């Protein structure tokens, strides 16, 4: 059993029961457009919020139990969203393109070796000039708990070919265990 399966036997810190405020603000400002893929969707709160706002949304996660929970939530709320068990390092197998991809805390879980594979797979599921929005723990957040921290330079290096970085700005990653949230980077990246 991997780390994420174990984490979902309880309620993991990142499971706040609603969409992350950073993605709500992106939606309200009109930055999220068209069809949306939520990578590492967990119990589907970001995906369900965006589907409720009129987007055609797919959520993918490798943990079967959380996909089942996300599907049940969608059905109970009468929201049309698709949730699929999917290894996020093999997104190309989805076989379709999206206008927008969101990533709420997935990229910062990847090893240095897995990043190029993930970025290549992202490229295969985002339309040309489509958007990728990534929320990842920042190196400015003190250590001692949680995932590895990501620097702006690491983001720039990972997306240096086939992508345009529009901006990287300071953000807050909300959690159940940190009342003020954790310092993060929110990145807006376009597939070219």
N, CA, C and O of each residue as an XYZ file, in Angstrom:
768
protein
N       0.848     -1.177      0.000
C       0.000      0.000      0.000
C       0.893      1.240      0.000
O       1.831      1.339      0.791
N       0.596      2.178     -0.888
C       1.457      3.354     -0.970
C       1.018      4.437      0.028
O      -0.006      4.314      0.699
N       1.819      5.486      0.098
C       1.598      6.569      1.051
C       0.190      7.153      0.938
O      -0.470      7.367      1.954
N      -0.276      7.412     -0.287
C      -1.569      8.072     -0.454
C      -2.724      7.158     -0.066
O      -3.702      7.619      0.522
N      -2.627      5.873     -0.384
C      -3.672      4.945      0.066
C      -3.751      4.932      1.585
O      -4.843      4.965      2.153
N      -2.601      4.883      2.242
C      -2.571      4.903      3.713
C      -3.150      6.205      4.250
O      -3.914      6.197      5.215
N      -2.788      7.319      3.628
C      -3.259      8.627      4.098
C      -4.773      8.712      4.078
O      -5.375      9.311      4.969
N      -5.398      8.113      3.061
C      -6.851      8.190      2.937
C      -7.587      7.182      3.818
O      -8.816      7.124      3.770
N      -6.879      6.392      4.615
C      -7.561      5.568      5.618
C      -8.098      6.446      6.741
O      -9.004      6.059      7.479
N      -7.520      7.630      6.853
C      -8.028      8.661      7.755
C      -8.411      9.853      6.898
O      -8.823      9.697      5.749
N      -8.274     11.039      7.460
C      -8.498     12.255      6.680
C      -7.153     12.964      6.573
O      -6.667     13.516      7.560
N      -6.552     12.955      5.401
C      -5.235     13.582      5.251
C      -5.327     15.102      5.406
O      -6.392     15.687      5.207
N      -4.217     15.731      5.758
C      -4.213     17.181      6.000
C      -4.727     18.011      4.827
O      -5.342     19.057      5.037
N      -4.484     17.563      3.603
C      -4.875     18.355      2.425
C      -6.350     18.224      2.084
O      -6.844     18.947      1.219
N      -7.064     17.320      2.742
C      -8.487     17.103      2.467
C      -9.299     18.083      3.302
O      -9.653     17.792      4.444
N      -9.594     19.254      2.721
C     -10.269     20.319      3.476
C     -11.781     20.334      3.246
O     -12.477     21.179      3.810
N     -12.299     19.416      2.430
C     -13.739     19.299      2.249
C     -14.358     20.341      1.336
O     -15.580     20.479      1.282
N     -13.527     21.067      0.624
C     -14.002     22.092     -0.316
C     -12.852     22.418     -1.257
O     -11.724     21.964     -1.062
N     -13.150     23.206     -2.271
C     -12.105     23.610     -3.222
C     -11.087     24.515     -2.535
O     -11.430     25.292     -1.644
N      -9.832     24.403     -2.963
C      -8.787     25.307     -2.490
C      -9.129     26.733     -2.941
O      -9.531     26.953     -4.083
N      -8.967     27.681     -2.041
C      -9.295     29.085     -2.322
C      -8.563     29.613     -3.563
O      -9.121     30.411     -4.317
N      -7.319     29.169     -3.776
C      -6.560     29.649     -4.940
C      -7.261     29.273     -6.251
O      -7.260     30.063     -7.195
N      -7.863     28.073     -6.321
C      -8.562     27.665     -7.545
C      -9.912     28.361     -7.669
O     -10.360     28.664     -8.775
N     -10.556     28.612     -6.539
C     -11.804     29.380     -6.569
C     -11.524     30.774     -7.152
O     -12.276     31.259     -7.997
N     -10.451     31.405     -6.700
C     -10.112     32.742     -7.203
C      -9.752     32.721     -8.687
O     -10.102     33.642     -9.425
N      -9.051     31.670     -9.125
C      -8.735     31.557    -10.559
C     -10.012     31.429    -11.381
O     -10.127     32.031    -12.449
N     -10.965     30.651    -10.892
C     -12.240     30.489    -11.595
C     -13.006     31.811    -11.615
O     -13.526     32.218    -12.654
N     -13.073     32.470    -10.478
C     -13.829     33.722    -10.400
C     -13.225     34.816    -11.270
O     -13.942     35.695    -11.748
N     -11.921     34.771    -11.477
C     -11.269     35.779    -12.315
C     -11.308     35.422    -13.806
O     -10.854     36.202    -14.643
N     -11.852     34.244    -14.137
C     -11.970     33.845    -15.536
C     -10.733     33.187    -16.108
O     -10.659     32.974    -17.319
N      -9.758     32.857    -15.274
C      -8.526     32.230    -15.761
C      -8.721     30.763    -16.142
O      -8.031     30.259    -17.027
N      -9.643     30.084    -15.491
C      -9.912     28.683    -15.831
C     -10.974     28.678    -16.917
O     -12.048     29.255    -16.750
N     -10.668     28.022    -18.030
C     -11.580     28.044    -19.167
C     -11.753     26.651    -19.767
O     -10.879     25.791    -19.656
N     -12.898     26.459    -20.403
C     -13.170     25.232    -21.143
C     -13.180     23.980    -20.300
O     -13.543     24.002    -19.123
N     -12.772     22.878    -20.926
C     -12.736     21.587    -20.245
C     -11.533     21.552    -19.304
O     -10.492     22.150    -19.577
N     -11.703     20.835    -18.186
C     -10.703     20.841    -17.128
C     -10.341     19.418    -16.719
O     -11.210     18.558    -16.572
N      -9.045     19.188    -16.537
C      -8.536     17.956    -15.947
C      -7.938     18.316    -14.598
O      -7.100     19.214    -14.507
N      -8.366     17.618    -13.546
C      -7.818     17.803    -12.197
C      -6.922     16.602    -11.913
O      -7.408     15.489    -11.715
N      -5.606     16.836    -11.895
C      -4.617     15.770    -11.696
C      -4.403     15.562    -10.201
O      -4.129     16.511     -9.467
N      -4.530     14.302     -9.755
C      -4.405     14.006     -8.331
C      -5.574     14.602     -7.569
O      -5.385     15.283     -6.561
N      -6.787     14.343     -8.054
C      -7.993     15.042     -7.590
C      -8.443     14.676     -6.184
O      -9.264     15.386     -5.603
N      -7.924     13.579     -5.616
C      -8.386     13.176     -4.294
C      -9.886     12.948     -4.295
O     -10.427     12.311     -5.200
N     -10.555     13.469     -3.279
C     -12.005     13.267     -3.147
C     -12.819     14.187     -4.052
O     -14.048     14.194     -3.984
N     -12.143     14.962     -4.898
C     -12.822     15.672     -5.977
C     -13.346     17.061     -5.688
O     -14.125     17.588     -6.483
N     -12.955     17.677     -4.587
C     -13.554     18.970     -4.239
C     -13.271     20.076     -5.251
O     -14.173     20.847     -5.579
N     -12.036     20.172     -5.754
C     -11.743     21.181     -6.779
C     -12.512     20.880     -8.059
O     -13.094     21.779     -8.665
N     -12.514     19.618     -8.467
C     -13.208     19.207     -9.692
C     -14.708     19.471     -9.596
O     -15.312     19.982    -10.539
N     -15.306     19.127     -8.464
C     -16.747     19.325     -8.299
C     -17.101     20.811     -8.314
O     -18.115     21.202     -8.893
N     -16.283     21.626     -7.691
C     -16.520     23.071     -7.710
C     -16.517     23.587     -9.157
O     -17.406     24.341     -9.554
N     -15.521     23.177     -9.930
C     -15.417     23.670    -11.313
C     -16.531     23.121    -12.194
O     -17.024     23.828    -13.073
N     -16.935     21.872    -11.974
C     -18.054     21.308    -12.739
C     -19.347     22.054    -12.409
O     -20.166     22.316    -13.290
N     -19.517     22.387    -11.145
C     -20.697     23.146    -10.728
C     -20.736     24.527    -11.389
O     -21.806     25.101    -11.595
N     -19.563     25.042    -11.714
C     -19.460     26.349    -12.380
C     -19.591     26.235    -13.904
O     -19.415     27.227    -14.611
N     -19.896     25.045    -14.413
C     -20.182     24.884    -15.833
C     -19.092     24.267    -16.684
O     -19.271     24.122    -17.893
N     -17.978     23.901    -16.095
C     -16.905     23.263    -16.861
C     -17.166     21.770    -17.001
O     -17.746     21.147    -16.112
N     -16.730     21.196    -18.134
C     -16.695     19.741    -18.283
C     -15.401     19.286    -17.615
O     -14.310     19.645    -18.058
N     -15.524     18.499    -16.551
C     -14.378     18.205    -15.702
C     -14.139     16.705    -15.576
O     -15.064     15.914    -15.390
N     -12.860     16.344    -15.683
C     -12.383     15.005    -15.352
C     -11.457     15.141    -14.162
O     -10.621     16.043    -14.123
N     -11.597     14.255    -13.194
C     -10.663     14.178    -12.087
C      -9.990     12.825    -12.123
O     -10.656     11.805    -12.298
N      -8.679     12.800    -11.959
C      -7.953     11.532    -11.950
C      -7.097     11.427    -10.693
O      -6.533     12.410    -10.212
N      -7.020     10.211    -10.183
C      -6.200      9.914     -9.016
C      -5.871      8.426     -9.080
O      -6.622      7.644     -9.662
N      -4.759      8.043     -8.487
C      -4.364      6.635     -8.513
C      -4.972      5.833     -7.371
O      -4.861      4.607     -7.356
N      -5.611      6.499     -6.413
C      -6.186      5.813     -5.254
C      -7.655      5.493     -5.534
O      -8.494      6.391     -5.613
N      -7.950      4.213     -5.680
C      -9.300      3.767     -6.050
C     -10.360      4.243     -5.062
O     -11.431      4.692     -5.471
N     -10.073      4.151     -3.771
C     -11.086      4.509     -2.768
C     -11.491      5.977     -2.852
O     -12.660      6.295     -2.636
N     -10.562      6.882     -3.159
C     -10.942      8.301     -3.240
C     -11.701      8.606     -4.527
O     -12.555      9.492     -4.550
N     -11.396      7.882     -5.586
C     -12.183      8.050     -6.819
C     -13.620      7.604     -6.572
O     -14.558      8.241     -7.050
N     -13.796      6.521     -5.835
C     -15.153      6.070     -5.505
C     -15.883      7.118     -4.671
O     -17.072      7.355     -4.882
N     -15.188      7.745     -3.728
C     -15.791      8.809     -2.916
C     -16.155      9.992     -3.802
O     -17.251     10.538     -3.678
N     -15.254     10.397     -4.693
C     -15.532     11.528     -5.588
C     -16.752     11.236     -6.471
O     -17.602     12.105     -6.666
N     -16.833     10.032     -6.994
C     -17.989      9.657     -7.822
C     -19.281      9.730     -7.018
O     -20.294     10.233     -7.505
N     -19.245      9.229     -5.795
C     -20.441      9.250     -4.935
C     -20.848     10.686     -4.609
O     -22.038     11.001     -4.588
N     -19.869     11.560     -4.354
C     -20.174     12.969     -4.076
C     -20.813     13.626     -5.300
O     -21.787     14.368     -5.172
N     -20.267     13.354     -6.476
C     -20.830     13.932     -7.702
C     -22.275     13.481     -7.891
O     -23.151     14.283     -8.213
N     -22.509     12.196     -7.688
C     -23.865     11.670     -7.853
C     -24.813     12.275     -6.822
O     -25.924     12.676     -7.169
N     -24.392     12.345     -5.569
C     -25.236     12.890     -4.507
C     -25.564     14.365     -4.743
O     -26.652     14.825     -4.398
N     -24.633     15.093     -5.322
C     -24.830     16.523     -5.562
C     -25.432     16.807     -6.936
O     -25.723     17.959     -7.261
N     -25.620     15.762     -7.743
C     -26.165     15.938     -9.078
C     -25.249     16.705     -9.999
O     -25.710     17.462    -10.853
N     -23.943     16.513     -9.830
C     -22.950     17.224    -10.638
C     -22.359     16.274    -11.663
O     -21.928     15.173    -11.320
N     -22.339     16.694    -12.915
C     -21.780     15.876    -13.994
C     -20.273     16.091    -14.051
O     -19.803     17.074    -14.623
N     -19.530     15.185    -13.467
C     -18.065     15.190    -13.542
C     -17.621     13.746    -13.693
O     -18.266     12.837    -13.172
N     -16.544     13.538    -14.391
C     -16.009     12.187    -14.597
C     -14.810     12.006    -13.680
O     -13.916     12.852    -13.639
N     -14.795     10.910    -12.949
C     -13.670     10.577    -12.075
C     -13.127      9.221    -12.473
O     -13.875      8.254    -12.618
N     -11.812      9.162    -12.647
C     -11.174      7.967    -13.185
C      -9.917      7.609    -12.399
O      -9.157      8.488    -11.989
N      -9.708      6.324    -12.195
C      -8.464      5.842    -11.591
C      -7.396      5.929    -12.672
O      -7.513      5.321    -13.737
N      -6.354      6.696    -12.377
C      -5.346      6.969    -13.405
C      -4.008      7.278    -12.757
O      -3.936      8.080    -11.826
N      -2.968      6.657    -13.236
C      -1.616      6.994    -12.815
C      -1.256      8.314    -13.487
O      -1.258      8.408    -14.715
N      -0.950      9.319    -12.700
C      -0.687     10.650    -13.255
C       0.617     10.746    -14.037
O       0.890     11.768    -14.665
N       1.423      9.688    -14.002
C       2.611      9.656    -14.857
C       2.292      9.040    -16.216
O       3.179      8.898    -17.059
N       1.030      8.675    -16.431
C       0.599      8.095    -17.703
C      -0.679      8.779    -18.199
O      -1.607      8.114    -18.657
N      -0.717     10.084    -18.105
C      -1.895     10.846    -18.519
C      -2.200     10.699    -20.002
O      -3.355     10.810    -20.413
N      -1.179     10.451    -20.804
C      -1.389     10.325    -22.250
C      -2.414      9.245    -22.576
O      -3.088      9.317    -23.603
N      -2.533      8.247    -21.710
C      -3.474      7.154    -21.980
C      -4.937      7.597    -21.861
O      -5.834      6.843    -22.239
N      -5.195      8.798    -21.344
C      -6.566      9.313    -21.304
C      -7.088      9.470    -22.730
O      -8.267      9.235    -22.995
N      -6.206      9.869    -23.644
C      -6.576      9.931    -25.051
C      -7.426     11.125    -25.447
O      -8.151     11.058    -26.440
N      -7.355     12.205    -24.702
C      -8.084     13.413    -25.087
C      -7.343     14.632    -24.583
O      -6.442     14.534    -23.749
N      -7.745     15.803    -25.112
C      -7.115     17.064    -24.742
C      -8.055     17.904    -23.889
O      -9.277     17.828    -24.022
N      -7.460     18.708    -23.010
C      -8.210     19.608    -22.137
C      -7.737     21.037    -22.368
O      -6.602     21.279    -22.779
N      -8.638     21.977    -22.093
C      -8.289     23.386    -22.196
C      -7.475     23.850    -20.989
O      -6.593     24.700    -21.107
N      -7.786     23.276    -19.828
C      -7.141     23.655    -18.576
C      -6.836     22.400    -17.766
O      -7.643     21.472    -17.712
N      -5.670     22.384    -17.143
C      -5.331     21.328    -16.182
C      -4.975     22.002    -14.875
O      -4.219     22.974    -14.850
N      -5.531     21.473    -13.775
C      -5.175     21.983    -12.457
C      -4.452     20.893    -11.672
O      -4.691     19.700    -11.859
N      -3.571     21.336    -10.796
C      -2.742     20.451     -9.979
C      -2.661     21.070     -8.591
O      -1.957     22.057     -8.377
N      -3.382     20.485     -7.663
C      -3.404     20.977     -6.286
C      -2.565     20.047     -5.418
O      -3.090     19.144     -4.767
N      -1.260     20.280     -5.419
C      -0.386     19.505     -4.548
C       0.102     18.191     -5.099
O       0.519     17.330     -4.324
N       0.070     17.995     -6.410
C       0.626     16.755     -6.959
C       2.098     16.924     -7.337
O       2.925     16.083     -6.984
N       2.428     17.989     -8.042
C       3.790     18.169     -8.542
C       4.820     18.063     -7.424
O       5.885     17.475     -7.613
N       4.509     18.625     -6.264
C       5.505     18.615     -5.189
C       5.720     17.229     -4.566
O       6.602     17.064     -3.723
N       4.929     16.238     -4.970
C       5.145     14.865     -4.488
C       6.103     14.085     -5.388
O       6.554     13.000     -5.021
N       6.414     14.630     -6.558
C       7.211     13.904     -7.545
C       8.710     13.953     -7.226
O       9.231     14.953     -6.733
N       9.368     12.857     -7.519
C      10.829     12.845     -7.425
C      11.407     13.626     -8.593
O      10.715     13.882     -9.578
N      12.673     14.003     -8.485
C      13.334     14.698     -9.590
C      13.274     13.864    -10.864
O      13.120     14.407    -11.958
N      13.395     12.541    -10.724
C      13.393     11.653    -11.885
C      12.019     11.567    -12.544
O      11.928     11.394    -13.759
N      10.946     11.685    -11.754
C       9.590     11.543    -12.293
C       9.073     12.828    -12.944
O       8.143     12.782    -13.749
N       9.660     13.958    -12.607
C       9.148     15.224    -13.133
C       9.112     15.296    -14.652
O       8.080     15.681    -15.202
N      10.201     14.941    -15.373
C      10.132     15.031    -16.838
C       9.032     14.151    -17.443
O       8.381     14.546    -18.410
N       8.830     12.967    -16.874
C       7.769     12.079    -17.379
C       6.398     12.721    -17.168
O       5.550     12.694    -18.060
N       6.189     13.289    -15.997
C       4.918     13.955    -15.700
C       4.697     15.141    -16.641
O       3.618     15.284    -17.216
N       5.703     15.982    -16.797
C       5.568     17.167    -17.647
C       5.306     16.760    -19.098
O       4.515     17.407    -19.785
N       5.955     15.704    -19.567
C       5.694     15.200    -20.915
C       4.272     14.705    -21.074
O       3.639     14.945    -22.103
N       3.763     14.015    -20.062
C       2.384     13.545    -20.105
C       1.397     14.701    -20.039
O       0.357     14.665    -20.697
N       1.707     15.719    -19.257
C       0.857     16.911    -19.230
C       0.746     17.517    -20.625
O      -0.337     17.884    -21.080
N       1.888     17.611    -21.288
C       1.919     18.201    -22.630
C       0.990     17.453    -23.576
O       0.423     18.048    -24.493
N       0.833     16.157    -23.357
C       0.013     15.338    -24.247
C      -1.488     15.449    -23.974
O      -2.289     14.946    -24.762
N      -1.892     16.108    -22.858
C      -3.322     16.214    -22.556
C      -3.837     17.653    -22.536
O      -5.024     17.881    -22.303
N      -2.954     18.624    -22.780
C      -3.373     20.027    -22.809
C      -3.336     20.524    -24.256
O      -2.356     20.316    -24.971
N      -4.412     21.178    -24.671
C      -4.450     21.756    -26.015
C      -3.344     22.805    -26.169
O      -2.953     23.440    -25.189
N      -2.841     22.988    -27.392
C      -1.911     24.100    -27.606
C      -2.554     25.405    -27.121
O      -3.722     25.672    -27.405
N      -1.799     26.194    -26.404
C      -2.239     27.430    -25.748
C      -3.193     27.169    -24.581
O      -3.822     28.097    -24.072
N      -3.300     25.896    -24.153
C      -4.078     25.565    -22.964
C      -3.295     25.898    -21.704
O      -2.083     26.113    -21.748
N      -3.997     25.938    -20.591
C      -3.422     26.400    -19.327
C      -3.210     25.272    -18.326
O      -3.998     24.331    -18.233
N      -2.122     25.401    -17.585
C      -1.820     24.511    -16.461
C      -1.624     25.397    -15.244
O      -0.778     26.291    -15.251
N      -2.400     25.152    -14.204
C      -2.280     25.885    -12.956
C      -1.837     24.911    -11.872
O      -2.510     23.915    -11.603
N      -0.696     25.210    -11.252
C      -0.100     24.316    -10.275
C       0.060     25.026     -8.933
O       0.629     26.115     -8.853
N      -0.453     24.388     -7.881
C      -0.284     24.855     -6.509
C       0.642     23.864     -5.816
O       0.299     22.692     -5.662
N       1.824     24.334     -5.395
C       2.835     23.458     -4.798
C       3.496     24.145     -3.616
O       3.687     25.361     -3.624
N       3.846     23.365     -2.600
C       4.537     23.916     -1.431
C       5.791     24.666     -1.871
O       6.538     24.207     -2.735
N       6.001     25.814     -1.265
C       7.152     26.663     -1.551
C       8.286     26.359     -0.583
O       8.058     25.931      0.548
N       9.501     26.583     -1.041
C      10.670     26.440     -0.168
C      10.654     27.478      0.950
O      11.436     27.366      1.894
N       9.788     28.479      0.869
C       9.673     29.488      1.914
C       8.894     28.973      3.124
O       8.933     29.586      4.191
N       8.193     27.861      2.967
C       7.471     27.239      4.075
C       8.472     26.470      4.929
O       9.220     25.649      4.399
N       8.506     26.718      6.248
C       9.449     25.989      7.102
C       9.276     24.477      6.977
O       8.169     23.991      6.749
N      10.355     23.750      7.124
C      10.325     22.296      7.009
C       9.845     21.620      8.277
O       9.361     22.264      9.207
N       9.991     20.299      8.288
C       9.635     19.521      9.459
C       8.336     18.757      9.322
O       8.047     17.907     10.165
N       7.545     19.016      8.305
C       6.285     18.319      8.092
C       5.906     18.472      6.623
O       6.431     19.337      5.921
N       5.006     17.638      6.178
C       4.457     17.792      4.842
C       5.405     17.407      3.720
O       6.455     16.807      3.950
N       5.015     17.763      2.498
C       5.766     17.357      1.309
C       7.043     18.159      1.120
O       7.311     19.121      1.840
N       7.813     17.743      0.147
C       9.023     18.491     -0.185
C       8.642     19.876     -0.683
O       7.524     20.097     -1.149
N       9.561     20.782     -0.580
C       9.319     22.151     -1.018
C       9.887     22.346     -2.415
O      10.882     21.725     -2.789
N       9.238     23.220     -3.183
C       9.607     23.467     -4.574
C      10.049     24.923     -4.714
O       9.426     25.824     -4.153
N      11.116     25.144     -5.457
C      11.577     26.508     -5.717
C      11.042     26.981     -7.074
O      10.639     26.177     -7.914
N      11.049     28.296     -7.264
C      10.659     28.833     -8.569
C      11.605     28.338     -9.654
O      11.178     28.074    -10.778
N      12.877     28.212     -9.328
C      13.849     27.724    -10.311
C      13.509     26.301    -10.742
O      13.618     25.978    -11.925
N      13.100     25.446     -9.810
C      12.715     24.077    -10.169
C      11.512     24.077    -11.113
O      11.462     23.292    -12.060
N      10.559     24.946    -10.856
C       9.391     25.050    -11.735
C       9.837     25.510    -13.122
O       9.423     24.943    -14.134
N      10.678     26.537    -13.164
C      11.161     27.054    -14.448
C      11.931     25.995    -15.224
O      11.772     25.881    -16.439
N      12.760     25.222    -14.538
C      13.530     24.172    -15.213
C      12.620     23.055    -15.728
O      12.812     22.558    -16.838
N      11.638     22.663    -14.928
C      10.746     21.566    -15.334
C       9.916     21.940    -16.560
O       9.584     21.080    -17.376
N       9.582     23.224    -16.687
C       8.716     23.674    -17.780
C       9.464     24.569    -18.766
O       8.905     25.534    -19.286
N      10.727     24.244    -19.018
C      11.569     25.087    -19.872
C      11.413     24.806    -21.362
O      11.820     25.626    -22.186
N      10.837     23.673    -21.722
C      10.724     23.325    -23.139
C       9.289     22.931    -23.470
O       8.735     22.006    -22.876
N       8.690     23.651    -24.432
C       7.321     23.359    -24.839
C       6.273     24.070    -24.005
O       5.077     23.815    -24.143
N       6.729     24.966    -23.136
C       5.828     25.673    -22.228
C       6.228     27.137    -22.122
O       7.373     27.502    -22.391
N       5.274     27.968    -21.730
C       5.535     29.368    -21.413
C       5.040     29.597    -19.983
O       3.869     29.372    -19.679
N       5.928     30.038    -19.127
C       5.525     30.358    -17.757
C       5.032     31.793    -17.749
O       5.795     32.726    -18.000
N       3.750     31.960    -17.460
C       3.139     33.285    -17.442
C       3.482     34.019    -16.153
O       3.834     35.199    -16.167
N       3.374     33.306    -15.049
C       3.729     33.863    -13.748
C       3.824     32.754    -12.711
O       3.234     31.682    -12.844
N       4.586     33.060    -11.683
C       4.653     32.237    -10.480
C       4.505     33.226     -9.332
O       5.291     34.165     -9.209
N       3.493     33.013     -8.490
C       3.293     33.965     -7.399
C       3.101     33.234     -6.074
O       2.697     32.073     -6.035
N       3.398     33.937     -5.009
C       3.181     33.382     -3.681
C       1.708     33.105     -3.456
O       0.849     33.869     -3.898
N       1.417     32.012     -2.770
C       0.036     31.593     -2.552
C      -0.044     30.864     -1.206
O       0.958     30.698     -0.511
N      -1.248     30.439     -0.863
C      -1.480     29.662      0.351
C      -2.082     28.319     -0.034
O      -3.062     28.246     -0.776
N      -1.468     27.250      0.490
C      -2.022     25.905      0.340
C      -2.779     25.615      1.633
O      -2.174     25.436      2.690
N      -4.100     25.571      1.541
C      -4.919     25.363      2.734
C      -4.867     23.901      3.175
O      -4.750     22.991      2.354
N      -4.956     23.699      4.489
C      -4.986     22.337      5.024
C      -5.797     22.306      6.313
O      -6.125     23.347      6.883
N      -6.112     21.108      6.757
C      -6.843     20.949      8.011
C      -5.953     21.181      9.223
O      -6.452     21.535     10.292
N      -4.651     20.989      9.079
C      -3.751     21.004     10.228
C      -3.026     22.330     10.436
O      -2.453     22.547     11.503
N      -3.036     23.211      9.458
C      -2.356     24.502      9.563
C      -3.404     25.595      9.373
O      -3.775     25.883      8.235
N      -3.890     26.207     10.439
C      -4.981     27.179     10.326
C      -4.731     28.288      9.313
O      -5.655     28.700      8.612
N      -3.509     28.774      9.224
C      -3.211     29.830      8.253
C      -2.785     29.306      6.899
O      -2.500     30.087      5.991
N      -2.737     27.993      6.756
C      -2.268     27.388      5.513
C      -0.755     27.369      5.444
O      -0.079     27.819      6.369
N      -0.233     26.857      4.367
C       1.210     26.762      4.146
C       1.603     27.607      2.951
O       0.827     27.775      2.010
N       2.823     28.139      2.997
C       3.307     28.961      1.892
C       3.524     28.090      0.665
O       4.098     27.004      0.744
N       3.057     28.583     -0.455
C       3.088     27.805     -1.697
C       3.383     28.729     -2.867
O       3.375     29.954     -2.742
N       3.643     28.101     -4.008
C       3.715     28.821     -5.283
C       2.493     28.422     -6.093
O       2.154     27.241     -6.173
N       1.840     29.391     -6.687
C       0.797     29.135     -7.668
C       1.383     29.561     -9.011
O       1.796     30.708     -9.184
N       1.414     28.632     -9.954
C       2.016     28.884    -11.266
C       0.960     28.844    -12.354
O       0.070     27.994    -12.345
N       1.069     29.770    -13.286
C       0.259     29.786    -14.504
C       1.207     29.483    -15.658
O       2.123     30.255    -15.941
N       0.976     28.345    -16.324
C       1.867     27.869    -17.361
C       1.042     27.504    -18.587
O      -0.002     26.864    -18.464
N       1.499     27.905    -19.763
C       0.770     27.642    -21.003
C       1.540     26.676    -21.873
O       2.752     26.806    -22.045
N       0.826     25.702    -22.424
C       1.444     24.791    -23.391
C       1.626     25.529    -24.709
O       0.688     26.145    -25.215
N       2.836     25.467    -25.267
C       3.066     26.102    -26.571
C       3.345     25.037    -27.622
O       3.565     25.363    -28.788
